[in-house]
Amino acid sequence: MKQKQGLQKIEEIIKLSKADIHIHTNYSDGEPTVEELLAYIEAETDLAVIAITDHDTVAGAKLAHQMTKEKEYRFEVIIGEEVTSLEGHILGLFLTHTIPAGLSAHQVLKEIHAQGGIAIASHPFEHSRLKNPNLITMDGVGAITLIKERHHFDGVEVVNGTPTLASQNFRAALLNGTILGLAETGSSDAHIKEAVGRAYTLFQGQTTNDFKRELLNRQTQAMHPHWTIMALLKYLYFFIPKGVRLVTNTIIHGRLPKRNDLY
């Protein structure tokens, strides 16, 4: 309790704000509509910046960006996308148009920067060997791609708020702290609105421009998730049906091959 109060005082003194830059809507595999998500963030969180990062589309992010301007929400929205590269998922932030799936990681990074955006390796050490062609699973780019493309990534998601990713988060933070030296980010990877803000990135300032500046200057800090029992139960309720379909399909058709480039 005292530690939390101390952190709040520090945030007030040096004007730190919170950003959650990895959020999904029903434009990809998330549950909430854009309208539901924005209303929840306005009423239930203290986030100053969010990014909508649906899989392989910026449509929901563009709608969210437009709505926050029209309705004067207290937070700002970054137009983003979680791009499915051949090597794994990459967050593109500050985008203007959709980057197609199926490009190499190098091509995706090049396209993100061509749009004036920033590139983040999302959950880089997570790879599910379960498979179902109709469902999206987590797939990080792995250590080899991160090291090879370290001069083209702007940051690494060292804290992903998904409750089962503690060891993967540790490995991402270790690699970034010892070899990469990129900006660190923390995000919820929310697929239900109650998960938003459970993990977040601290930055100095309050706006999307402030966030971009601090990240490019490597002055961000990833904060670990804080879950309530009710939020965890809602997350389980959302994911269990997907998990059952994944396991069933995998039993019938077999597991995906193990990747050796993650470690």
Contacts in CASP RR format, 6 or more apart in sequence:
PFRMAT RR
TARGET T0000
AUTHOR 0000-0000-0000
METHOD contacts of the structure
MODEL  1
MKQKQGLQKIEEIIKLSKADIHIHTNYSDGEPTVEELLAYIEAETDLAVI
AITDHDTVAGAKLAHQMTKEKEYRFEVIIGEEVTSLEGHILGLFLTHTIP
AGLSAHQVLKEIHAQGGIAIASHPFEHSRLKNPNLITMDGVGAITLIKER
HHFDGVEVVNGTPTLASQNFRAALLNGTILGLAETGSSDAHIKEAVGRAY
TLFQGQTTNDFKRELLNRQTQAMHPHWTIMALLKYLYFFIPKGVRLVTNT
IIHGRLPKRNDLY
10 16 0 8 1.000
11 17 0 8 1.000
11 202 0 8 1.000
14 204 0 8 1.000
15 204 0 8 1.000
15 205 0 8 1.000
15 206 0 8 1.000
16 202 0 8 1.000
16 203 0 8 1.000
16 204 0 8 1.000
16 205 0 8 1.000
17 48 0 8 1.000
17 49 0 8 1.000
17 202 0 8 1.000
17 203 0 8 1.000
17 204 0 8 1.000
17 205 0 8 1.000
17 206 0 8 1.000
17 210 0 8 1.000
17 211 0 8 1.000
18 45 0 8 1.000
18 46 0 8 1.000
18 47 0 8 1.000
18 48 0 8 1.000
18 49 0 8 1.000
18 197 0 8 1.000
18 200 0 8 1.000
18 201 0 8 1.000
18 202 0 8 1.000
18 223 0 8 1.000
19 47 0 8 1.000
19 48 0 8 1.000
19 49 0 8 1.000
19 50 0 8 1.000
19 51 0 8 1.000
19 200 0 8 1.000
19 201 0 8 1.000
19 202 0 8 1.000
19 203 0 8 1.000
19 211 0 8 1.000
20 45 0 8 1.000
20 47 0 8 1.000
20 49 0 8 1.000
20 50 0 8 1.000
20 51 0 8 1.000
20 186 0 8 1.000
20 187 0 8 1.000
20 188 0 8 1.000
20 190 0 8 1.000
20 196 0 8 1.000
20 197 0 8 1.000
20 199 0 8 1.000
20 200 0 8 1.000
20 201 0 8 1.000
21 49 0 8 1.000
21 50 0 8 1.000
21 51 0 8 1.000
21 53 0 8 1.000
21 78 0 8 1.000
21 91 0 8 1.000
21 93 0 8 1.000
21 120 0 8 1.000
21 185 0 8 1.000
21 186 0 8 1.000
21 187 0 8 1.000
21 201 0 8 1.000
21 211 0 8 1.000
22 51 0 8 1.000
22 53 0 8 1.000
22 82 0 8 1.000
22 91 0 8 1.000
22 122 0 8 1.000
22 157 0 8 1.000
22 160 0 8 1.000
22 185 0 8 1.000
22 186 0 8 1.000
22 187 0 8 1.000
22 188 0 8 1.000
22 189 0 8 1.000
22 190 0 8 1.000
23 37 0 8 1.000
23 50 0 8 1.000
23 51 0 8 1.000
23 52 0 8 1.000
23 53 0 8 1.000
23 187 0 8 1.000
23 188 0 8 1.000
23 189 0 8 1.000
23 190 0 8 1.000
23 196 0 8 1.000
24 30 0 8 1.000
24 52 0 8 1.000
24 53 0 8 1.000
24 54 0 8 1.000
24 55 0 8 1.000
24 82 0 8 1.000
24 189 0 8 1.000
24 190 0 8 1.000
24 191 0 8 1.000
25 32 0 8 1.000
25 33 0 8 1.000
25 34 0 8 1.000
25 37 0 8 1.000
25 52 0 8 1.000
25 54 0 8 1.000
25 60 0 8 1.000
25 64 0 8 1.000
26 32 0 8 1.000
26 33 0 8 1.000
27 34 0 8 1.000
27 52 0 8 1.000
27 54 0 8 1.000
27 57 0 8 1.000
27 59 0 8 1.000
27 60 0 8 1.000
27 63 0 8 1.000
28 54 0 8 1.000
28 55 0 8 1.000
28 56 0 8 1.000
28 57 0 8 1.000
28 82 0 8 1.000
28 136 0 8 1.000
29 54 0 8 1.000
29 55 0 8 1.000
29 135 0 8 1.000
29 136 0 8 1.000
29 191 0 8 1.000
30 54 0 8 1.000
30 191 0 8 1.000
30 192 0 8 1.000
31 191 0 8 1.000
31 192 0 8 1.000
31 193 0 8 1.000
31 238 0 8 1.000
32 40 0 8 1.000
32 192 0 8 1.000
32 193 0 8 1.000
34 52 0 8 1.000
34 60 0 8 1.000
34 63 0 8 1.000
34 64 0 8 1.000
34 67 0 8 1.000
35 67 0 8 1.000
36 193 0 8 1.000
37 52 0 8 1.000
37 64 0 8 1.000
37 193 0 8 1.000
37 196 0 8 1.000
38 64 0 8 1.000
38 67 0 8 1.000
38 68 0 8 1.000
38 71 0 8 1.000
38 73 0 8 1.000
40 193 0 8 1.000
40 194 0 8 1.000
40 196 0 8 1.000
41 47 0 8 1.000
41 50 0 8 1.000
41 73 0 8 1.000
41 75 0 8 1.000
41 193 0 8 1.000
41 196 0 8 1.000
42 73 0 8 1.000
42 74 0 8 1.000
42 75 0 8 1.000
45 196 0 8 1.000
45 197 0 8 1.000
47 75 0 8 1.000
47 196 0 8 1.000
47 197 0 8 1.000
47 200 0 8 1.000
48 74 0 8 1.000
48 75 0 8 1.000
48 76 0 8 1.000
48 205 0 8 1.000
48 206 0 8 1.000
48 207 0 8 1.000
49 75 0 8 1.000
49 76 0 8 1.000
49 77 0 8 1.000
49 78 0 8 1.000
49 203 0 8 1.000
49 206 0 8 1.000
49 207 0 8 1.000
49 208 0 8 1.000
49 211 0 8 1.000
50 64 0 8 1.000
50 75 0 8 1.000
50 76 0 8 1.000
50 77 0 8 1.000
50 78 0 8 1.000
50 196 0 8 1.000
51 61 0 8 1.000
51 77 0 8 1.000
51 78 0 8 1.000
51 79 0 8 1.000
51 80 0 8 1.000
51 91 0 8 1.000
51 93 0 8 1.000
52 60 0 8 1.000
52 61 0 8 1.000
52 64 0 8 1.000
52 65 0 8 1.000
52 77 0 8 1.000
52 78 0 8 1.000
52 79 0 8 1.000
52 80 0 8 1.000
53 61 0 8 1.000
53 80 0 8 1.000
53 81 0 8 1.000
53 82 0 8 1.000
53 91 0 8 1.000
53 92 0 8 1.000
53 93 0 8 1.000
53 122 0 8 1.000
54 60 0 8 1.000
54 61 0 8 1.000
54 81 0 8 1.000
54 82 0 8 1.000
55 81 0 8 1.000
55 82 0 8 1.000
55 84 0 8 1.000
55 89 0 8 1.000
55 101 0 8 1.000
55 136 0 8 1.000
56 81 0 8 1.000
56 82 0 8 1.000
56 83 0 8 1.000
56 84 0 8 1.000
56 98 0 8 1.000
56 99 0 8 1.000
56 100 0 8 1.000
56 101 0 8 1.000
57 81 0 8 1.000
57 98 0 8 1.000
58 79 0 8 1.000
58 80 0 8 1.000
58 81 0 8 1.000
58 95 0 8 1.000
58 96 0 8 1.000
58 97 0 8 1.000
58 98 0 8 1.000
59 98 0 8 1.000
61 77 0 8 1.000
61 78 0 8 1.000
61 79 0 8 1.000
61 80 0 8 1.000
61 81 0 8 1.000
61 95 0 8 1.000
62 79 0 8 1.000
64 77 0 8 1.000
65 77 0 8 1.000
65 78 0 8 1.000
65 79 0 8 1.000
67 73 0 8 1.000
68 75 0 8 1.000
68 76 0 8 1.000
68 77 0 8 1.000
76 207 0 8 1.000
76 208 0 8 1.000
77 208 0 8 1.000
78 93 0 8 1.000
78 94 0 8 1.000
78 208 0 8 1.000
78 211 0 8 1.000
79 93 0 8 1.000
79 94 0 8 1.000
79 95 0 8 1.000
79 96 0 8 1.000
80 91 0 8 1.000
80 92 0 8 1.000
80 93 0 8 1.000
80 94 0 8 1.000
80 95 0 8 1.000
81 91 0 8 1.000
81 92 0 8 1.000
81 95 0 8 1.000
81 98 0 8 1.000
81 99 0 8 1.000
82 89 0 8 1.000
82 90 0 8 1.000
82 91 0 8 1.000
82 92 0 8 1.000
82 122 0 8 1.000
83 89 0 8 1.000
83 90 0 8 1.000
83 91 0 8 1.000
83 92 0 8 1.000
83 99 0 8 1.000
83 101 0 8 1.000
83 103 0 8 1.000
83 108 0 8 1.000
83 112 0 8 1.000
84 101 0 8 1.000
84 102 0 8 1.000
84 139 0 8 1.000
85 101 0 8 1.000
85 102 0 8 1.000
85 103 0 8 1.000
85 104 0 8 1.000
85 105 0 8 1.000
85 107 0 8 1.000
85 108 0 8 1.000
85 141 0 8 1.000
86 102 0 8 1.000
86 103 0 8 1.000
86 104 0 8 1.000
86 105 0 8 1.000
87 104 0 8 1.000
87 105 0 8 1.000
87 140 0 8 1.000
87 141 0 8 1.000
87 142 0 8 1.000
87 145 0 8 1.000
87 261 0 8 1.000
88 105 0 8 1.000
88 139 0 8 1.000
88 140 0 8 1.000
88 141 0 8 1.000
88 142 0 8 1.000
88 145 0 8 1.000
89 122 0 8 1.000
89 123 0 8 1.000
89 138 0 8 1.000
89 139 0 8 1.000
89 140 0 8 1.000
89 141 0 8 1.000
90 105 0 8 1.000
90 108 0 8 1.000
90 109 0 8 1.000
90 112 0 8 1.000
90 119 0 8 1.000
90 120 0 8 1.000
90 121 0 8 1.000
90 122 0 8 1.000
90 141 0 8 1.000
91 119 0 8 1.000
91 120 0 8 1.000
91 121 0 8 1.000
91 122 0 8 1.000
91 157 0 8 1.000
92 99 0 8 1.000
92 112 0 8 1.000
92 117 0 8 1.000
92 118 0 8 1.000
92 119 0 8 1.000
92 120 0 8 1.000
93 117 0 8 1.000
93 118 0 8 1.000
93 119 0 8 1.000
93 120 0 8 1.000
93 212 0 8 1.000
94 115 0 8 1.000
94 116 0 8 1.000
94 117 0 8 1.000
94 118 0 8 1.000
94 208 0 8 1.000
94 212 0 8 1.000
95 112 0 8 1.000
95 115 0 8 1.000
95 117 0 8 1.000
96 115 0 8 1.000
97 115 0 8 1.000
99 108 0 8 1.000
99 111 0 8 1.000
99 112 0 8 1.000
99 115 0 8 1.000
103 111 0 8 1.000
105 141 0 8 1.000
105 145 0 8 1.000
105 149 0 8 1.000
106 149 0 8 1.000
106 152 0 8 1.000
108 119 0 8 1.000
109 119 0 8 1.000
109 149 0 8 1.000
109 152 0 8 1.000
109 153 0 8 1.000
110 152 0 8 1.000
112 118 0 8 1.000
112 119 0 8 1.000
113 119 0 8 1.000
113 152 0 8 1.000
118 154 0 8 1.000
118 155 0 8 1.000
118 212 0 8 1.000
118 215 0 8 1.000
118 216 0 8 1.000
119 152 0 8 1.000
119 153 0 8 1.000
119 154 0 8 1.000
119 155 0 8 1.000
120 153 0 8 1.000
120 154 0 8 1.000
120 155 0 8 1.000
120 156 0 8 1.000
120 157 0 8 1.000
120 185 0 8 1.000
121 140 0 8 1.000
121 141 0 8 1.000
121 142 0 8 1.000
121 146 0 8 1.000
121 153 0 8 1.000
121 155 0 8 1.000
121 156 0 8 1.000
121 157 0 8 1.000
121 172 0 8 1.000
122 140 0 8 1.000
122 157 0 8 1.000
122 160 0 8 1.000
122 187 0 8 1.000
122 189 0 8 1.000
123 138 0 8 1.000
123 140 0 8 1.000
123 157 0 8 1.000
123 160 0 8 1.000
123 162 0 8 1.000
123 165 0 8 1.000
123 168 0 8 1.000
123 172 0 8 1.000
123 189 0 8 1.000
124 140 0 8 1.000
124 141 0 8 1.000
124 142 0 8 1.000
124 143 0 8 1.000
124 146 0 8 1.000
124 156 0 8 1.000
124 157 0 8 1.000
124 168 0 8 1.000
124 172 0 8 1.000
124 175 0 8 1.000
124 262 0 8 1.000
125 140 0 8 1.000
125 142 0 8 1.000
125 143 0 8 1.000
125 167 0 8 1.000
125 168 0 8 1.000
125 171 0 8 1.000
125 172 0 8 1.000
125 262 0 8 1.000
125 263 0 8 1.000
126 138 0 8 1.000
126 139 0 8 1.000
126 140 0 8 1.000
126 160 0 8 1.000
126 165 0 8 1.000
126 168 0 8 1.000
127 138 0 8 1.000
127 139 0 8 1.000
127 140 0 8 1.000
127 142 0 8 1.000
127 259 0 8 1.000
127 262 0 8 1.000
128 137 0 8 1.000
128 138 0 8 1.000
128 139 0 8 1.000
128 246 0 8 1.000
128 256 0 8 1.000
129 250 0 8 1.000
129 255 0 8 1.000
129 256 0 8 1.000
129 257 0 8 1.000
129 258 0 8 1.000
130 137 0 8 1.000
130 243 0 8 1.000
130 246 0 8 1.000
130 247 0 8 1.000
130 249 0 8 1.000
130 250 0 8 1.000
130 255 0 8 1.000
130 256 0 8 1.000
131 137 0 8 1.000
131 246 0 8 1.000
131 249 0 8 1.000
131 250 0 8 1.000
131 253 0 8 1.000
131 254 0 8 1.000
131 255 0 8 1.000
131 256 0 8 1.000
132 245 0 8 1.000
132 246 0 8 1.000
132 249 0 8 1.000
132 250 0 8 1.000
134 245 0 8 1.000
135 242 0 8 1.000
135 245 0 8 1.000
135 246 0 8 1.000
137 246 0 8 1.000
138 162 0 8 1.000
140 262 0 8 1.000
141 149 0 8 1.000
142 259 0 8 1.000
142 261 0 8 1.000
142 262 0 8 1.000
142 263 0 8 1.000
143 175 0 8 1.000
143 261 0 8 1.000
143 262 0 8 1.000
143 263 0 8 1.000
144 261 0 8 1.000
145 261 0 8 1.000
146 153 0 8 1.000
146 156 0 8 1.000
146 175 0 8 1.000
146 180 0 8 1.000
147 175 0 8 1.000
147 179 0 8 1.000
147 180 0 8 1.000
150 179 0 8 1.000
150 180 0 8 1.000
150 181 0 8 1.000
150 182 0 8 1.000
153 180 0 8 1.000
153 182 0 8 1.000
154 182 0 8 1.000
154 183 0 8 1.000
154 215 0 8 1.000
154 216 0 8 1.000
155 176 0 8 1.000
155 182 0 8 1.000
155 183 0 8 1.000
155 184 0 8 1.000
155 185 0 8 1.000
155 215 0 8 1.000
156 172 0 8 1.000
156 175 0 8 1.000
156 176 0 8 1.000
156 180 0 8 1.000
156 182 0 8 1.000
156 183 0 8 1.000
156 184 0 8 1.000
156 185 0 8 1.000
157 172 0 8 1.000
157 185 0 8 1.000
157 186 0 8 1.000
157 187 0 8 1.000
157 222 0 8 1.000
158 169 0 8 1.000
158 172 0 8 1.000
158 173 0 8 1.000
158 176 0 8 1.000
158 184 0 8 1.000
158 185 0 8 1.000
158 186 0 8 1.000
158 222 0 8 1.000
159 169 0 8 1.000
159 173 0 8 1.000
159 184 0 8 1.000
159 185 0 8 1.000
159 186 0 8 1.000
159 187 0 8 1.000
159 199 0 8 1.000
159 222 0 8 1.000
159 223 0 8 1.000
159 224 0 8 1.000
159 225 0 8 1.000
160 168 0 8 1.000
160 169 0 8 1.000
160 186 0 8 1.000
160 187 0 8 1.000
160 189 0 8 1.000
160 199 0 8 1.000
161 169 0 8 1.000
161 186 0 8 1.000
161 187 0 8 1.000
161 188 0 8 1.000
161 189 0 8 1.000
161 195 0 8 1.000
161 198 0 8 1.000
161 199 0 8 1.000
161 224 0 8 1.000
161 225 0 8 1.000
162 189 0 8 1.000
163 225 0 8 1.000
163 227 0 8 1.000
163 232 0 8 1.000
163 235 0 8 1.000
171 263 0 8 1.000
173 184 0 8 1.000
173 222 0 8 1.000
176 182 0 8 1.000
176 184 0 8 1.000
181 218 0 8 1.000
182 218 0 8 1.000
183 215 0 8 1.000
183 216 0 8 1.000
183 217 0 8 1.000
183 218 0 8 1.000
183 219 0 8 1.000
183 220 0 8 1.000
184 201 0 8 1.000
184 220 0 8 1.000
184 221 0 8 1.000
184 222 0 8 1.000
185 201 0 8 1.000
185 215 0 8 1.000
185 220 0 8 1.000
185 222 0 8 1.000
186 199 0 8 1.000
186 200 0 8 1.000
186 201 0 8 1.000
186 222 0 8 1.000
186 223 0 8 1.000
187 199 0 8 1.000
187 200 0 8 1.000
187 201 0 8 1.000
188 195 0 8 1.000
188 196 0 8 1.000
188 197 0 8 1.000
188 198 0 8 1.000
188 199 0 8 1.000
188 200 0 8 1.000
188 225 0 8 1.000
189 195 0 8 1.000
189 199 0 8 1.000
190 196 0 8 1.000
190 197 0 8 1.000
190 198 0 8 1.000
191 235 0 8 1.000
191 238 0 8 1.000
191 239 0 8 1.000
192 234 0 8 1.000
192 235 0 8 1.000
192 238 0 8 1.000
194 230 0 8 1.000
194 231 0 8 1.000
194 234 0 8 1.000
194 235 0 8 1.000
195 231 0 8 1.000
195 235 0 8 1.000
198 225 0 8 1.000
198 226 0 8 1.000
198 227 0 8 1.000
198 231 0 8 1.000
199 222 0 8 1.000
199 223 0 8 1.000
199 224 0 8 1.000
199 225 0 8 1.000
200 223 0 8 1.000
201 211 0 8 1.000
201 215 0 8 1.000
201 220 0 8 1.000
201 221 0 8 1.000
201 222 0 8 1.000
201 223 0 8 1.000
202 220 0 8 1.000
202 221 0 8 1.000
202 222 0 8 1.000
202 223 0 8 1.000
203 210 0 8 1.000
203 211 0 8 1.000
203 214 0 8 1.000
203 215 0 8 1.000
203 219 0 8 1.000
203 220 0 8 1.000
203 221 0 8 1.000
204 210 0 8 1.000
204 214 0 8 1.000
204 219 0 8 1.000
205 211 0 8 1.000
205 214 0 8 1.000
211 220 0 8 1.000
214 220 0 8 1.000
END
